[in-house]
Amino acid sequence: MYRRIIQLILLALLGLITSLSVPVLSAQQIPETAEIIPLVQHSSNNQSVKKSQKAYRTSFLPSCLLFPSLEGLGMVSASCLLALDSVGKQALNSNARSLLQQGINFYEAQQYSAAVEIWLQAAAVFATEEDNLSLALVQSNLSLAYQHLGYWQEAQKAIAKSLDLLKNQPNSANTQTYLEIYAKALNTKGRWQWTKGELEEALATWKQAAANYAQADNQKGVITSLINQAKALQGLGVNSQAKKTLYQVAQVLETSSDSQLQAIGLRNLGKAYREVGSLKKSQQFLAASLAVAEKFALPKAKISAWLELGNTEQALGKLAIAIGNQKEAQDYYQTALSHYQQAATTSDSPLLQLQAQLNQLSLFVETGKSLNTAPLLPEIKNAIAFLPPSRTTIYAQLNFARSLTCIRSLQDGMKRRQNNEGIFPSASCLLPSASQGERLIEVPSWQEIAQILVTAVQQSKSLQDHRAQSYALGQLGSLYELTGQLSEAQKLTQQALKALILSQELQSPDIRYLWEWQLGRLFKQQGDTQSALEHYTKAIKTLTSVRYDLITINDMQFSFRENVEPIYRQLVDLLLQSEPKETELAQAREVIEELQLAELEDYLRCSLLNNKAITIDKLVNQSNATAAVIYPIILDGRLEIILKLPQQPLRHYQTSLSQQEFDHTIAQLRENLKLIHTLKQVQSLSQQLYNWLIQPIESTLNQSKIQTLVFVLDGDLRNVPMSILYDGQQYLLEKYSVALTTGLELLDPKPLERKSLRVLTAGLTEARHGYSSLEYVDDELEQIESQVSGELLIRACCISVEAMPDKNFKHFYPEKVQGNCIDGFNFLALSWEIPE
């Protein structure tokens, strides 16, 4: 029995690794005669909940969560509370203790509605007995369950009651029991504030929780609260401070003699570093967690470390793919697979084994190795069949169905559409065409995949878990979309949105944007452009409000290019069809602006704060202005150009162009720019780019006597210097002044005061780390120095650690530190005073 408890707890904590995202896939429509099992409507069945409660009452024993989860959701069970109680006056009667423990068992099994029912009964008993300390604990636990169910008002009321009760306990305020319960209640309040988007308030609350855990000498709680603080700091856009907070966690773990705490703490620390984008640091701490687990023979901790290491290696693979390093990506993927296989083959826990197998399956599918999945499919299917109903079970079914959909699409010869329409959001899978004679594997039919999703819908309804129900309904709608049954897909997607409304999830829109996007695609495919625009616009608005949440989604599952970017480009595509009005042109530019901001946030792994700015159009419209703003937008099959001229309405130009031709031209130009003696190739390629970007608007520019071109570039165009565009006779820089800006808004666009300026110039003068030297750097720096009076500051191959403003540099980037020297590029720095 005890082993089963631990198994369920661990799956509850680890089950979200691969299953929080609902996949969306793309393929050609199958024939209309193909059958898909219709959605079976089931009302909430209270009898099934009661039967499930009875089963769990007989199968669970009292247990303690030895370590709170990353989000601070760990609860102190009744037996733990009694062990901690030094006052003795709050001893629970057997009935109350039983109710409290039953609720904890349901919570750990992710049966949140059942937990609420039991805890409400326990709260009534404690209120009757005037046992306010125990009542505060139950109210805190109720708030957590309500938060998982999406009942935010009830969650707020419950945690407010808990804290009010604790404030009125002067006789118990310094006991360990009181401090533990108070700190836990503060963690719960912080989680509520975080979910509501009140990041600064959540940070302050989690700091208070850490102080109380420290006073209670509870290292586990301190670590949890610090990791929560790092999460809030990241959301506030101060990533460096978040990393420093995580460094504090590492220091706490260094002083601990508890091997179990070290293994679990290092693992959670590795996960947290992955979420703030420090993948190498994540790798280091997870490896340290594995080492501790192996040294002290902690089998469960070792398996969990393997799973997380696999996730980080897979995230590193995604990053390598994003920067075009295919070879490195394959190495990371192979290492990730090895970690998953080790976890699966050595685990004596069926639940952890299932998690490892699901991760293997998704990795095989993502890398296009569907044939390797054959042995896994029956094993995963059987394992899921024996899971009791819970949110983890539902997410496992959705994860399994997503992978099966990818494989089924491959078997049926369907290819993913290049424009990312008709796909499941967050599905990462390669769908190459099966070559003639290639061996196919046995994979469930579309009807069987649909039945898995129908089962997930039924279970979520029986558990009254609206969030899980929304995921299941939305993914089932995506399957109908994939198979061309658009009307049914629309109904299911609308039901998915309705489930969110029932759960009050409007305050937590990380799911809602998926279904608004899905409705936009469905309306577009049915020819209802106006409704499509409405829902795409809603999806973008929802994304804007939830971006700080998206940057903390597990790296392995979440892909910006698949989950976010297509929404923006598909909306722009709709806006620029036919003959767009000026309002639609302006909206298209604004949407791309939002995309570029979202891309930057995703890259920096932090939310960017809004600042006061002035629009570039306002500057261009000033009297006697001779600047024009060129805004190219890359869409599938064409290049759109929006032109802003002084005191004139926006203009629109379109060039038909395949994505493949555009990408190839940009890639070739970038490659040739790096090489010597490739002038002809560079001119030929830059002339092609000139013909796409400038030639359609050249006569307009001449008529308006434009002297300066301001580019706001999109996509890969940002990797090409616009000044080298070539018309066959002259470079663009010979005809116009060329300027670049990252967006349509400028911060304080005033000229620099020409006095007391300190200028730093640097360049690579020697080959370092695989980068060749820049041949003319020394000459260029000397020419700059000849124009102004300068002072040579530094010419060295490295910088002293003491010279760095951040003294913790060596802790965050140990690979850069050699002795007392921070390795870097050779550079020459000049500083001078520029006369007025």
C-alpha positions in Angstrom: 0.0 0.0 0.0 2.7 2.4 1.0 4.6 1.8 -2.3 1.4 2.6 -4.2 1.0 5.9 -2.3 4.6 6.9 -3.1 4.0 6.0 -6.8 1.0 8.1 -7.0 2.6 11.1 -5.3 5.6 10.9 -7.6 3.5 10.7 -10.7 1.5 13.7 -9.5 4.6 15.7 -9.1 6.3 14.4 -12.3 3.3 13.8 -14.5 3.2 17.3 -15.8 6.6 17.0 -17.4 5.3 16.1 -20.9 1.5 16.4 -20.6 0.6 20.0 -19.9 0.5 21.0 -23.5 -2.3 19.9 -25.8 -0.9 18.7 -29.1 -2.1 20.0 -32.5 -1.1 18.2 -35.6 -1.4 18.7 -39.3 -2.1 16.4 -42.2 -4.2 16.2 -45.3 -7.9 15.6 -44.8 -8.9 11.9 -44.9 -11.8 10.8 -47.0 -15.2 11.9 -45.8 -16.3 8.3 -45.4 -13.8 7.7 -42.6 -15.5 7.4 -39.3 -14.5 9.2 -36.1 -16.2 8.1 -32.9 -18.6 10.8 -31.9 -18.3 12.6 -28.6 -20.3 10.8 -25.9 -22.0 13.3 -23.7 -21.9 12.4 -20.0 -23.2 14.5 -17.1 -21.3 14.7 -13.9 -21.7 11.5 -12.0 -21.6 12.0 -8.3 -22.1 8.3 -7.7 -18.8 7.5 -9.5 -17.1 10.0 -7.3 -18.5 8.4 -4.2 -17.4 5.0 -5.4 -13.9 6.4 -6.1 -13.8 7.9 -2.7 -14.7 4.6 -1.1 -11.9 2.9 -3.1 -9.3 5.4 -2.0 -10.4 5.3 1.7 -9.5 1.7 1.8 -6.3 1.9 -0.3 -4.5 4.9 1.2 -2.6 5.1 4.5 -1.6 8.4 6.2 1.6 9.8 4.7 3.7 12.9 4.7 4.9 14.9 1.7 8.5 15.0 2.7 9.2 17.9 0.3 6.9 20.5 -1.0 6.5 20.7 -4.8 8.1 23.4 -6.9 5.0 25.6 -6.7 4.8 25.3 -3.0 1.8 22.9 -3.0 3.1 20.5 -0.4 0.7 19.8 2.5 1.3 18.7 6.0 -0.8 15.6 6.6 -2.7 15.0 9.9 -0.1 12.5 11.1 2.7 15.0 10.4 0.8 17.8 12.1 0.5 15.8 15.3 4.1 14.9 15.3 5.0 18.6 15.0 2.5 19.9 17.6 4.4 20.9 20.7 1.5 22.7 22.3 -0.7 19.6 22.7 -4.0 21.5 22.8 -4.7 21.1 19.1 -4.7 17.3 19.2 -7.2 16.1 16.7 -9.9 13.6 17.5 -9.8 10.4 15.4 -12.7 11.4 13.2 -11.2 14.8 12.3 -7.8 13.3 11.7 -9.3 10.7 9.4 -11.2 13.4 7.4 -8.1 15.6 7.0 -6.0 12.6 5.9 -8.7 11.4 3.4 -8.7 14.9 1.8 -5.0 14.8 1.5 -5.1 11.4 -0.1 -7.6 12.7 -2.7 -5.5 15.8 -3.3 -2.4 13.7 -3.9 -4.4 11.5 -6.3 -5.5 14.7 -8.0 -9.1 14.2 -7.2 -9.6 17.8 -6.2 -13.4 17.9 -6.0 -13.4 14.9 -3.7 -10.7 16.5 -1.6 -12.9 19.7 -1.3 -15.9 17.6 -0.2 -14.0 15.9 2.6 -12.1 19.0 3.8 -15.4 20.9 4.1 -16.6 18.2 6.5 -13.3 18.4 8.4 -13.6 22.2 8.6 -17.0 21.9 10.1 -15.7 19.5 12.8 -12.7 21.8 13.7 -15.0 24.9 13.8 -17.3 23.1 16.2 -14.4 22.2 18.5 -12.9 25.7 18.1 -9.6 24.2 17.0 -8.6 27.2 15.0 -5.0 26.1 14.2 -6.2 22.9 12.5 -9.0 24.8 10.9 -6.5 27.2 9.4 -4.6 24.2 8.0 -7.7 22.8 6.3 -8.7 26.2 4.9 -5.2 26.5 3.3 -5.6 23.1 1.8 -9.0 24.0 0.5 -7.6 27.1 -1.2 -5.1 24.9 -3.0 -7.8 22.5 -4.2 -10.0 25.4 -5.3 -7.1 26.8 -7.3 -6.5 23.6 -9.1 -10.3 23.5 -10.0 -10.2 27.1 -11.1 -12.5 28.4 -8.4 -10.6 31.6 -7.7 -13.1 33.4 -5.6 -13.5 30.4 -3.3 -9.7 30.0 -3.2 -9.3 33.6 -2.1 -11.9 33.3 0.6 -10.4 30.1 1.9 -6.8 31.4 2.2 -8.1 34.7 3.7 -9.9 32.7 6.4 -6.7 30.6 7.0 -4.5 33.7 7.6 -7.2 35.4 9.7 -7.3 32.4 12.0 -3.6 32.2 12.3 -3.3 35.9 13.2 -5.6 35.3 16.2 -3.4 32.6 17.7 -1.1 34.5 20.0 -0.5 31.6 22.3 0.8 29.4 19.5 2.7 32.0 17.4 6.2 30.7 18.3 5.6 27.0 18.1 7.0 25.0 15.2 3.5 23.8 14.3 2.2 27.3 14.0 5.2 28.4 11.9 4.9 25.5 9.6 1.2 26.0 9.0 1.6 29.8 8.6 4.4 29.4 6.1 2.4 26.9 4.2 -0.6 29.3 4.1 1.7 32.0 2.8 3.0 29.8 0.0 -0.6 29.0 -0.9 -1.5 32.8 -0.9 1.6 33.4 -3.1 0.5 30.8 -5.6 -3.0 32.5 -5.8 -1.4 35.9 -6.3 1.0 34.5 -9.0 -1.9 32.9 -10.9 -3.8 36.2 -10.8 -0.8 38.0 -12.2 0.0 39.9 -9.0 3.8 39.1 -9.3 5.1 41.7 -6.9 2.6 40.7 -4.3 3.4 37.1 -4.8 7.2 37.8 -4.4 6.6 39.6 -1.1 4.4 36.8 0.2 6.9 34.1 -0.7 9.7 36.0 1.0 7.5 36.1 4.1 7.0 32.4 3.8 10.7 31.7 3.5 11.3 33.7 6.7 8.8 31.6 8.6 10.2 28.4 7.3 13.7 29.5 8.3 12.4 30.4 11.8 10.9 26.9 12.0 14.3 25.4 10.9 12.6 23.8 7.9 15.1 23.8 5.0 12.7 22.1 2.7 10.2 24.9 3.0 13.0 27.6 2.6 14.1 26.0 -0.6 10.5 25.8 -1.9 9.9 29.5 -1.1 13.2 30.6 -2.7 12.4 28.7 -5.9 9.0 30.4 -5.9 10.6 33.8 -5.5 12.9 33.1 -8.5 9.8 32.3 -10.5 8.2 35.6 -9.5 11.4 37.5 -10.3 11.6 36.0 -13.7 8.0 37.0 -14.4 8.9 40.5 -13.3 11.6 40.7 -15.9 14.6 40.5 -13.6 16.2 37.3 -14.7 19.6 38.1 -13.2 18.0 38.5 -9.8 16.1 35.2 -10.3 19.4 33.4 -10.9 20.9 34.9 -7.8 18.0 33.7 -5.8 18.5 30.2 -7.2 22.1 30.5 -6.2 20.9 31.0 -2.7 19.1 27.6 -3.0 22.4 26.0 -4.0 24.1 27.5 -0.9 21.3 26.1 1.4 21.7 22.7 -0.2 25.5 22.8 0.2 25.1 23.0 4.0 22.5 20.3 4.3 23.5 16.8 5.5 20.1 15.3 4.4 20.9 13.3 1.3 17.2 13.0 0.4 16.8 16.7 0.6 19.9 17.3 -1.5 18.8 15.0 -4.2 15.3 16.4 -4.4 16.4 20.0 -3.9 19.1 19.8 -6.6 16.6 18.3 -9.0 14.0 21.1 -8.4 16.9 23.6 -8.7 17.8 22.1 -12.1 14.2 22.3 -13.2 14.0 25.9 -12.1 17.2 26.8 -14.0 15.7 25.2 -17.1 12.6 27.4 -16.7 14.7 30.6 -16.6 16.5 29.5 -19.7 19.8 28.5 -18.1 20.0 25.1 -19.7 23.7 24.4 -19.0 23.1 25.2 -15.3 20.1 23.0 -15.3 22.2 20.2 -16.7 24.8 20.7 -14.0 22.4 20.7 -11.1 20.5 17.7 -12.4 23.7 15.8 -12.8 24.6 16.7 -9.2 21.2 15.4 -8.1 21.8 12.1 -9.9 25.2 11.8 -8.3 23.8 12.2 -4.8 21.0 9.7 -5.6 23.6 7.2 -6.8 26.0 7.8 -3.9 23.3 7.3 -1.2 21.4 4.6 -3.0 18.1 6.6 -3.5 16.5 4.7 -6.4 13.4 6.9 -6.8 15.5 10.1 -6.8 17.8 8.6 -9.3 15.0 7.7 -11.7 13.5 11.2 -11.3 16.9 12.8 -12.0 17.2 10.8 -15.2 13.8 12.0 -16.3 14.6 15.6 -15.7 18.1 15.3 -17.3 16.3 13.9 -20.3 14.0 16.9 -20.4 16.9 19.3 -20.2 18.8 17.5 -22.9 15.8 17.6 -25.1 15.4 21.4 -24.4 19.1 21.8 -25.4 18.3 19.9 -28.6 15.4 22.3 -29.4 17.8 25.2 -28.9 20.4 23.7 -31.2 17.7 23.2 -33.9 16.6 26.9 -33.5 20.1 28.1 -34.2 20.6 25.7 -37.1 23.0 23.2 -35.4 21.5 19.9 -36.5 24.5 17.8 -35.5 24.6 19.1 -32.0 20.8 18.7 -31.7 21.0 15.0 -32.6 23.7 14.5 -29.9 21.4 16.1 -27.3 18.4 14.1 -28.4 20.4 10.8 -28.2 21.5 11.7 -24.7 17.9 12.5 -23.7 16.7 9.2 -25.1 19.4 7.4 -23.1 18.3 9.0 -19.9 14.6 8.1 -20.6 15.6 4.5 -21.4 17.6 4.2 -18.2 14.7 5.5 -16.1 12.2 3.1 -17.8 14.3 0.0 -17.6 15.5 0.4 -14.0 12.3 1.7 -12.3 10.3 -0.6 -10.2 7.5 1.9 -10.2 5.0 1.4 -13.0 4.0 5.0 -12.9 7.6 6.4 -13.2 8.2 3.8 -15.9 5.1 5.1 -17.8 6.4 8.6 -17.5 9.7 7.6 -19.0 8.0 5.7 -21.8 5.8 8.6 -22.7 8.9 10.8 -22.9 10.6 8.3 -25.1 7.6 8.2 -27.4 7.3 11.9 -27.7 11.0 12.2 -28.5 10.8 9.5 -31.2 7.9 11.3 -32.8 9.4 14.7 -32.6 12.6 13.5 -34.3 10.7 11.6 -37.0 11.7 8.1 -35.8 8.2 6.7 -35.7 9.4 3.1 -36.5 11.2 3.0 -33.1 7.9 3.5 -31.3 6.5 0.0 -32.1 7.5 -1.7 -28.8 6.4 1.2 -26.7 2.8 1.5 -27.9 1.2 -1.6 -26.4 3.2 -1.1 -23.1 2.0 2.5 -22.7 -1.6 1.5 -23.6 -1.7 -1.2 -21.0 -0.1 1.0 -18.3 -2.6 3.8 -18.8 -5.5 1.4 -18.6 -4.5 0.5 -15.0 -4.2 4.1 -13.8 -7.0 5.3 -11.5 -8.9 8.4 -12.7 -7.0 11.6 -12.0 -5.7 14.7 -13.7 -2.4 12.9 -14.3 -4.2 10.0 -16.0 -6.1 12.4 -18.3 -2.9 14.2 -19.3 -1.2 10.9 -19.9 -4.0 10.0 -22.3 -3.8 13.3 -24.1 0.0 12.9 -24.4 -0.4 9.4 -25.8 -3.1 10.5 -28.2 -0.9 13.3 -29.5 1.9 11.0 -30.3 -0.4 8.5 -31.9 -1.9 11.2 -34.1 1.6 12.1 -35.3 2.3 8.4 -36.2 -1.1 7.9 -37.7 -0.6 10.9 -39.9 2.7 9.5 -41.1 1.2 6.1 -41.8 -1.6 7.7 -43.9 1.0 9.7 -45.9 -0.2 13.0 -44.6 2.2 15.9 -44.4 2.3 18.8 -42.1 1.1 22.0 -43.8 3.8 24.7 -44.2 1.4 27.4 -43.0 0.8 25.7 -39.7 -3.0 25.6 -40.2 -5.1 22.6 -39.2 -2.5 21.4 -36.6 -2.8 20.7 -32.9 -1.2 23.5 -30.9 2.1 22.4 -29.3 2.6 19.3 -31.4 6.2 18.8 -32.2 6.6 16.1 -34.7 8.2 15.6 -38.1 6.1 13.9 -40.7 8.2 12.8 -43.6 6.5 10.9 -46.3 6.9 7.1 -45.9 9.1 5.9 -48.7 7.9 3.1 -51.0 8.4 -0.3 -49.4 9.1 1.2 -46.0 7.9 -1.0 -43.2 4.9 0.4 -41.3 4.1 -0.3 -37.7 0.7 -1.2 -36.3 -0.8 2.0 -34.8 -4.3 2.6 -33.5 -6.9 3.9 -36.0 -8.4 7.4 -36.0 -11.4 5.9 -34.3 -9.3 4.3 -31.5 -7.4 7.6 -31.0 -10.7 9.4 -30.7 -11.9 6.9 -28.2 -8.8 7.7 -26.0 -9.8 11.3 -26.0 -13.5 10.5 -25.3 -12.4 8.5 -22.3 -10.3 11.5 -21.1 -13.4 13.8 -21.5 -15.5 11.3 -19.5 -13.0 11.0 -16.7 -12.5 14.8 -16.4 -16.3 15.2 -16.1 -16.6 12.6 -13.4 -13.8 14.3 -11.5 -15.5 17.7 -12.1 -12.0 18.9 -13.3 -12.9 21.6 -15.7 -9.3 22.4 -16.6 -8.6 18.9 -17.7 -12.0 18.7 -19.4 -11.1 21.7 -21.4 -7.9 20.2 -22.6 -9.6 16.9 -23.5 -12.5 18.6 -25.4 -10.1 21.0 -27.2 -7.8 18.2 -28.3 -10.8 16.1 -29.5 -11.9 19.1 -31.5 -8.5 19.3 -33.0 -8.7 15.7 -34.1 -12.0 16.5 -35.8 -10.3 19.5 -37.5 -7.5 17.3 -38.7 -9.9 14.8 -40.3 -11.9 17.5 -42.0 -15.1 17.4 -39.8 -15.1 21.2 -39.2 -18.6 21.6 -37.9 -18.1 19.0 -35.2 -14.6 20.4 -34.4 -16.2 23.9 -33.9 -18.8 22.5 -31.5 -16.2 20.7 -29.4 -13.8 23.7 -29.3 -16.7 25.9 -28.1 -17.4 23.3 -25.4 -13.7 23.5 -24.4 -14.0 27.3 -23.9 -17.3 26.8 -22.0 -15.5 24.4 -19.6 -13.0 27.2 -18.8 -15.8 29.6 -18.1 -17.4 27.1 -15.8 -14.1 26.8 -13.9 -13.6 30.6 -13.8 -10.4 30.1 -15.7 -10.8 33.4 -17.5 -8.3 34.8 -15.0 -5.8 32.2 -16.2 -5.8 32.3 -20.0 -2.9 29.9 -20.7 -5.3 27.4 -22.2 -8.0 29.8 -23.6 -5.8 31.2 -26.3 -5.3 27.7 -27.8 -9.1 27.3 -28.3 -9.6 30.9 -29.6 -6.8 30.2 -32.1 -8.5 26.9 -33.0 -11.8 28.6 -33.6 -10.1 31.2 -35.8 -8.6 28.5 -38.0 -12.0 26.7 -38.2 -13.9 29.8 -39.2 -11.2 30.6 -41.8 -11.4 27.1 -43.3 -15.2 27.5 -43.5 -14.9 30.9 -45.3 -16.1 33.1 -42.4 -13.3 35.6 -42.5 -14.9 38.1 -40.1 -15.4 35.5 -37.4 -11.9 34.2 -38.0 -10.5 37.7 -37.5 -12.5 38.1 -34.3 -11.2 34.9 -32.8 -7.6 35.4 -33.9 -7.7 38.9 -32.4 -9.0 37.4 -29.1 -6.2 34.8 -29.1 -3.6 37.6 -29.5 -5.1 39.6 -26.7 -5.2 36.6 -24.5 -1.5 35.8 -25.3 -0.5 39.4 -24.4 -2.0 39.0 -20.9 -0.3 35.6 -20.3 3.2 35.9 -21.9 4.9 35.9 -18.5 3.3 32.5 -17.9 4.3 31.1 -21.2 8.0 31.7 -20.7 8.0 29.4 -17.7 6.3 26.5 -19.5 8.4 23.4 -19.6 11.0 23.8 -22.4 10.6 20.2 -23.7 6.9 20.6 -24.6 6.6 24.3 -25.3 7.9 25.7 -28.6 7.4 29.3 -29.4 7.6 28.8 -33.2 4.8 26.2 -33.0 2.6 27.5 -30.1 2.8 31.3 -30.6 4.3 32.6 -33.8 1.8 31.0 -36.2 -1.1 32.8 -34.5 0.4 36.2 -35.2 1.3 35.4 -38.8 -2.0 33.8 -39.6 -3.9 36.9 -38.3 -1.6 39.2 -40.4 -2.3 36.9 -43.4 -6.0 37.4 -43.0 -5.6 41.2 -42.5 -3.6 41.7 -45.7 -5.7 39.6 -48.1 -7.4 41.4 -51.0 -7.2 45.1 -50.8 -6.6 45.9 -47.1 -7.8 49.2 -45.6 -5.4 51.5 -43.8 -6.9 50.4 -40.4 -6.1 46.8 -41.4 -2.5 47.8 -42.5 -2.0 49.5 -39.1 -3.3 46.5 -37.3 -1.1 44.2 -39.3 2.0 46.2 -38.2 0.9 46.2 -34.6 0.4 42.4 -34.6 3.9 41.9 -36.0 5.2 44.3 -33.3 3.5 42.1 -30.7 5.1 39.1 -32.2 8.6 40.6 -32.1 8.2 41.6 -28.5 7.0 38.1 -27.7 10.0 36.6 -29.5 12.3 38.8 -27.5 10.7 37.8 -24.2 10.9 34.1 -25.2 14.6 34.5 -26.0 15.4 36.5 -22.8 13.1 34.3 -20.7 11.6 37.3 -19.0 8.7 39.7 -19.3 9.6 43.1 -20.7 8.2 46.1 -18.8 6.3 48.7 -20.8 8.1 52.1 -21.1 7.0 55.5 -22.4 7.7 55.7 -26.1 6.8 57.8 -29.2 5.6 56.2 -32.4 8.0 56.4 -35.4 5.1 57.5 -37.6 4.8 60.7 -35.5 8.5 61.5 -36.2 8.1 60.7 -39.9 5.1 63.0 -40.1 7.0 66.0 -38.8 7.3 68.9 -41.3 10.2 68.7 -43.8 10.7 65.1 -42.9 12.5 63.1 -45.6 12.5 59.7 -44.0 10.3 56.7 -45.0 9.6 53.6 -42.9 9.7 50.3 -44.7 8.0 47.4 -42.8 8.5 44.0 -44.6 6.4 41.1 -43.3 7.2 37.5 -44.2 4.2 35.3 -44.9 3.8 31.9 -46.5 4.0 32.3 -50.3 4.5 36.1 -50.3 6.4 39.1 -49.0 4.3 42.0 -47.8 5.7 45.5 -47.5 3.9 48.3 -45.6 5.4 51.7 -46.4 5.0 54.8 -44.3 5.7 58.2 -46.1 5.7 61.6 -44.4 2.2 63.0 -43.9 0.7 60.2 -46.1 -1.5 57.2 -45.3 0.1 53.8 -45.2 0.8 52.0 -48.5 0.8 48.3 -49.2 2.9 46.3 -51.7 3.0 42.5 -52.2 5.5 40.2 -53.9 4.7 36.6 -54.6 7.5 34.5 -53.2 7.9 31.0 -52.0 9.2 30.5 -48.4 11.8 28.1 -49.7 13.2 30.6 -52.2 13.3 33.4 -49.7 15.0 31.3 -46.9 17.5 29.9 -49.4 18.4 33.4 -50.7 18.9 34.8 -47.2 20.9 31.8 -46.1 23.2 32.0 -49.1 23.7 35.7 -48.7 24.6 35.4 -45.0 27.1 32.6 -45.9 28.8 34.5 -48.6 29.1 37.6 -46.5 31.4 35.7 -44.2 33.8 34.6 -47.0 36.6 36.4 -48.9 36.5 36.8 -52.7 32.7 36.3 -53.0 31.8 39.8 -54.2 30.0 38.6 -57.3 27.9 36.2 -55.3 27.1 38.8 -52.7 26.1 41.3 -55.3 23.9 38.8 -57.2 22.1 37.7 -54.0 21.7 41.3 -52.6 20.3 42.4 -55.9 17.7 39.7 -55.7 16.8 41.0 -52.2 16.8 44.6 -53.6 14.3 43.5 -56.2 12.0 42.1 -53.5 12.2 44.9 -51.0 13.0 48.2 -52.8 12.2 47.9 -56.5 8.4 47.8 -55.9 8.5 51.1 -53.9 11.4 52.8 -55.6 9.4 55.1 -57.8 7.3 56.2 -54.8 10.4 56.9 -52.8 11.8 59.1 -55.6 8.5 61.0 -56.0 8.4 61.8 -52.3 12.1 62.8 -52.3 13.0 60.4 -49.6 16.6 60.6 -48.3 16.5 58.2 -45.3 15.1 54.7 -45.2 14.2 53.3 -41.8 13.7 49.5 -41.7 11.7 47.6 -39.2 12.7 44.1 -40.1 11.0 40.8 -39.7 12.3 37.3 -39.3 15.6 36.3 -41.0 15.8 39.8 -42.7 17.2 41.0 -39.3 20.3 38.9 -40.0 21.2 40.8 -43.2 22.6 44.4 -43.4 20.2 46.5 -45.5 23.0 48.8 -46.6 24.4 46.1 -48.9 21.3 45.8 -51.0 22.4 46.2 -54.6 20.5 47.5 -57.7 23.1 46.4 -60.2 25.0 49.7 -60.1 24.9 51.0 -56.6 24.5 49.8 -53.1 21.5 51.1 -51.1 23.9 53.0 -48.8 25.1 55.0 -51.8 21.6 56.2 -52.5 20.0 56.7 -49.1 20.9 57.0 -45.5 19.9 53.7 -43.9 18.6 53.2 -40.4 17.3 50.3 -38.4 14.9 50.2 -35.5 13.5 47.2 -33.6 9.9 48.5 -33.7 7.4 51.2 -34.4 8.0 52.9 -31.0 11.2 54.7 -30.0 12.3 55.5 -26.4 13.2 59.2 -26.0 14.2 59.8 -29.6 16.5 62.8 -28.9 20.0 63.4 -30.3 22.9 62.7 -27.9 24.5 65.7 -26.2 28.0 65.9 -27.7 29.9 66.2 -24.5 31.5 64.0 -21.9 30.7 60.8 -23.8 32.6 57.7 -23.0 32.8 55.3 -26.0 33.8 51.7 -25.9 34.8 49.9 -29.2 35.7 46.3 -29.3 36.6 43.7 -32.0 37.9 40.2 -32.4 41.6 40.4 -33.4 42.5 36.8 -32.8 40.7 33.5 -33.6 38.8 32.4 -30.5 36.4 29.6 -29.7 35.9 28.6 -33.4 35.4 32.2 -34.6 37.9 33.6 -37.0 39.6 37.0 -36.4 38.2 40.2 -37.9 41.0 41.2 -40.3 40.6 45.0 -40.3 39.6 45.6 -36.7 42.9 47.1 -35.7 43.0 49.4 -38.6 39.4 50.6 -38.0 40.1 51.3 -34.3 43.2 53.2 -35.2 41.2 55.4 -37.6 38.6 56.1 -34.9 41.4 57.0 -32.5 42.9 59.4 -35.1 39.6 61.4 -35.3 39.4 62.0 -31.5 41.8 62.1 -28.6 41.5 58.7 -27.0 43.0 56.6 -24.3 43.9 52.9 -24.6 42.1 51.2 -21.7 42.5 47.4 -22.2 44.0 45.1 -24.7 44.0 41.6 -23.1 42.7 38.1 -23.8 40.6 38.1 -20.6 39.1 40.2 -17.9 39.9 39.9 -14.2 37.2 38.5 -12.0 37.6 41.5 -9.7 36.9 43.9 -12.6 33.4 42.5 -13.0 30.5 44.5 -11.4 28.8 41.2 -10.5 31.1 39.3 -8.0 29.0 36.2 -8.4 29.9 35.9 -12.1 32.2 32.9 -11.4 29.3 31.0 -9.7 27.0 31.5 -12.7 29.5 31.0 -15.5 32.2 28.7 -14.1 33.1 27.5 -17.5 34.3 31.1 -18.4 36.6 31.4 -15.4 40.2 30.2 -15.6 42.0 30.9 -12.4 41.3 34.6 -11.7 40.6 35.4 -15.3 37.3 35.5 -17.2 37.9 34.1 -20.6 36.7 36.3 -23.5 37.6 37.7 -26.9 40.7 39.9 -27.5 39.5 43.4 -27.7 40.7 47.0 -27.8 38.8 49.5 -25.8 39.0 53.3 -26.3 37.6 56.0 -24.2 37.6 59.7 -25.1 35.9 63.0 -24.6 34.0 64.3 -27.6 34.2 68.1 -27.7 31.0 70.1 -28.0 
